[in-house]
């Protein structure tokens, strides 16, 4: 085994009546790693997170968490924490009462409550009832509740939901700090920017199967062509040069893009063809003012990988 | 070869002990404004109500013991008990037990709770115990508040029982407490039905009102002319059976049966709730109760329990029909009249007389010669006769009786005016209506039916 694994899953399957939620899922999550879990609605993410939190057992396959096999519901080892489908708080209690009640439930003292609240930036509202909290504040309090257990494996479902940019950065810092201290974090999110910023590895699920699992960089590199927005000093000349560049396609004007930037040019190409375009523009005395992917590489890879397996569906996550 | 001990992580962390989960559930319950308001209302409301009503000239004579509220502090808590059994306790069980599981559905906290406690069984035990604790706290508040209000407003005086005998204050205190204790059993039954509704119906508001709806249905059933074996088999019977404690001798049979039936319901409904809870798939975020299966999984077993109870009581007790007949009413009315006559004699400062000297008797008739003399109704007419010491004459008085199907009757004096007409008498607490004018009585529905 190359490294210690916080999660080791082999051939995990899980069905609800006729619906197959997970179908032969393999997953390795190393210690001290932040691992992203992405997939379209109905891909089986929530089911997988539920298994990692011990809320259910798989119908088939083997699951080991922190080195212990999991064969029964709620039989996880100590120091596994997290939340699925929201942080699970009691609105009639204050933030600190929520944490104190949980700490007492687990038999631990209330010493860590102040620290946990400080880590997620909620010290100022420690004595406010959760009823008045915004979604973002609740998410952060849910994270604080998980931190109380000093987890070795932290399982989080959309922890950045409802967070403003400052709150998001705050949560990112907390998660990166945890990983630096050896905690493994499994993070489910639809926000590709979060995953790209935080995760060293991602697993993409589609219709209950793993379509990719590995380093984020490898995922981005696997994507051949991306759409780029090019802003230049001479849009007409740039369009002419682009249309003459081999292995590069000029895309029809995008209505949404045009509304924001009428002079931008949209092209689809792999990186070598894009390099060629830049060289040609320079030779044609056209200054390149901006060159950026329209869709982030991770998101593009996600869309490419899930497009084939994911038929349009209205279903929610299983 | 050297053996090496390797410290492996424990395969499964231990679930949180029930004691800690129970505290957690209590904290959650007591943090709800609704529960806090209930506690305040139950601990303060009855005292204020009893104190105010006791000072009124018009007393709630329709409620059992209501007519004695201005003469003894022990009548107040019994009026509170009577009112609570009809309305307050079913509502209290609805608001506490009827929501204790559904609240987690509403808040979306089940998964969170399961991860923290790691044992659905312990969660069930903790929630059940916590809701029962709060319900007991509320019942204790109702009782204590009613007693404090009555004693503070009227005083620690003897209480007139349901066969007219005078209970000394200490005896009255003990019997009042016993009466409150006896209604804990049906309260537990309704709480268990609340738990069942809360588990079975999920977020649906129907779960919250199940005990209250059951109480209304059972109250309506108690108004119907049901056979006594069916009446006693209802889980709400112990809510009225406590009145038998206030006769001499106490009517223990109906109380014991009522308590047993209530406890059977409490156990059955809790067991059903437990089974439904343990079968639940907590990974199903869309779960919202068992839906229509509630009829098969909850209502049908309880209906079966009712049927079995009716059968067992029918075999075990000798009584048939309504349990109300002429001999029972004759005895009860004659006894009550004798006790109250002695009381009236004292209040009017006449020469002392005892019940034995009076040798009272009664002859009741229902609806004239065309109707059989049994069953509830307001068409009972009774002639009471008695003897005064030193006199050969027999006194006679007439009463109209309104007998309800639960065995309680209200006797209304119909002459002669100087015996059972309306006039004021002087009592230790001030002027009060003639005790023989109108009074309440109770027949033992389960006593063997006598031949007339």
Boltz contact constraints between the chains, C-beta under 6 A:
constraints:
  - contact:
      token1: [A, 50]
      token2: [B, 283]
      max_distance: 6.0
  - contact:
      token1: [A, 53]
      token2: [B, 115]
      max_distance: 6.0
  - contact:
      token1: [A, 55]
      token2: [B, 111]
      max_distance: 6.0
  - contact:
      token1: [A, 55]
      token2: [B, 282]
      max_distance: 6.0
  - contact:
      token1: [A, 55]
      token2: [B, 283]
      max_distance: 6.0
  - contact:
      token1: [A, 56]
      token2: [B, 283]
      max_distance: 6.0
  - contact:
      token1: [A, 66]
      token2: [B, 9]
      max_distance: 6.0
  - contact:
      token1: [A, 67]
      token2: [B, 9]
      max_distance: 6.0
  - contact:
      token1: [A, 68]
      token2: [B, 9]
      max_distance: 6.0
  - contact:
      token1: [A, 68]
      token2: [B, 11]
      max_distance: 6.0
  - contact:
      token1: [A, 74]
      token2: [B, 118]
      max_distance: 6.0
  - contact:
      token1: [A, 75]
      token2: [B, 12]
      max_distance: 6.0
  - contact:
      token1: [A, 77]
      token2: [B, 9]
      max_distance: 6.0
  - contact:
      token1: [A, 77]
      token2: [B, 10]
      max_distance: 6.0
  - contact:
      token1: [A, 77]
      token2: [B, 13]
      max_distance: 6.0
  - contact:
      token1: [A, 78]
      token2: [B, 13]
      max_distance: 6.0
  - contact:
      token1: [A, 83]
      token2: [B, 112]
      max_distance: 6.0
  - contact:
      token1: [A, 84]
      token2: [B, 111]
      max_distance: 6.0
  - contact:
      token1: [A, 85]
      token2: [B, 285]
      max_distance: 6.0
  - contact:
      token1: [A, 86]
      token2: [B, 108]
      max_distance: 6.0
  - contact:
      token1: [A, 88]
      token2: [B, 109]
      max_distance: 6.0
  - contact:
      token1: [A, 88]
      token2: [B, 112]
      max_distance: 6.0
  - contact:
      token1: [A, 90]
      token2: [B, 28]
      max_distance: 6.0
  - contact:
      token1: [A, 92]
      token2: [B, 31]
      max_distance: 6.0
  - contact:
      token1: [A, 92]
      token2: [B, 32]
      max_distance: 6.0
  - contact:
      token1: [A, 93]
      token2: [B, 31]
      max_distance: 6.0
  - contact:
      token1: [A, 101]
      token2: [B, 24]
      max_distance: 6.0
  - contact:
      token1: [A, 101]
      token2: [B, 27]
      max_distance: 6.0
  - contact:
      token1: [A, 105]
      token2: [B, 16]
      max_distance: 6.0
  - contact:
      token1: [A, 105]
      token2: [B, 20]
      max_distance: 6.0
  - contact:
      token1: [A, 105]
      token2: [B, 24]
      max_distance: 6.0
  - contact:
      token1: [A, 105]
      token2: [B, 116]
      max_distance: 6.0
